Amino acid sequence: MKNYAHGSGSLDSEATLTWQHTTEKTHNVYSDYFDHYQDCIQFKEDVAMVYAPMRIAVGTGYYAANPLDYSSLLKERTEAKNYFAGTQMIHEIEYAHAIDKELDLTVKDKINYTYDPELLAVGYTQMKVEEDVTDGKVHIGVLQANDNILGYLSPCRPNCSPDYGRFLGSPSNDIAWKGYIWRDPAIEIDEDYWGTYHIEKNMTLEVPYKVSCKKVDWLPCCFSGFDDMNPLDKKPFKSATGVFDCTCFKAPTVAQFPRVY
């Protein structure tokens, strides 16, 4: 989440930023294991800005006697990115003479992991805006990544269980992911307003994510047999690694030993 503002004149602003991370784990001997993770960022802002040229005296030398003229129209930008869900929302005001705005932004992720071959998660993003803008430009944008991009995670480990550690860490740490996630989006919204407006928006996107890792009973890797072996012990079986580590055989396009006539 990013929030940015500048301009000359009067400013009356009140903002609250809240971050919450919760982890709940149930690992009882006589019941199913269950892990629940939730991250939430909430930003609330109530701002009133009125443009006016300013003269600013700096220090005690030349610029104290010759104040600087500062005349900048009002600008404010709020941006939310939910990498977990592949969601981006933007609200921006530029070149305005007056702004009276209330904004409420929520970005939330939930993951339920039951130590089965299935992982359930949901990414939630909401932006509420109510504002009056005088003689300015307003831009509102939404991007939602498509299912193919979200499937990039594919967090299945060799033992056929969801790799929720990679699922949690990869989107926010991978720079390439940040640049690629919103290409060819499933949803793209761009709205621009010039002039004097009263605008009310309530934008909400809830993106479910499900990972199912199928087991193949006859492969020992699905029971952590081959995957947990010492690398030295695997050497005698190196020719069968492609079978026992749960990777699929890919047929070559050209014969390895072509027939000679």
Buried (B, 14 or more C-beta within 10 A) or exposed (E): BEBEBEBBBEBEEEEEEEEEEEEEEEEEEEEEEBBBBBBBBBBBBBBBBBBEEBEEEEEEEEEEEEEEEEEEBBBBBBBBBBBBBBBBBBBBBBBBBBBBBBBBBBBBBBBBBBBEBBBBBBBBBBBBBBBEBBBBBBBBBBBBBBEEBBEBBEBBBBBBBBBBEBBBEBBEEBEEBEEEBBEEBBEEEEEEBEEEEEBEBEBEBEBEBEBEBEBEEEBBBBEBEBBEBEEEEBEEEEEEEEBBBBEEEEEEEEEEEEEEE
